[in-house]
């Protein structure tokens, strides 16, 4: 009994697969894609930033980078200048100290 049911299901399956792949059936036409229509008009601000957002961001980040480089350079030069001033002041004070030490040894 079970074998006849399996045979019947195989026959039915093979017939349906043949019918599914038969060239006699008419082909269905695929619907042509149509983009959805916009429900509301485009915002002019959104259109502006959509067009010019990347260039504006690029200029902004280039300006930010330039500012950071100039700021770092300025601070570095200022630190070097202060170091030179401190070194010169220190050498002057050491010279005065040596002069005073020599004058106290003589006296």
Secondary structure as UniProt FT lines:
FT   HELIX           2..20
FT   HELIX           44..106
//
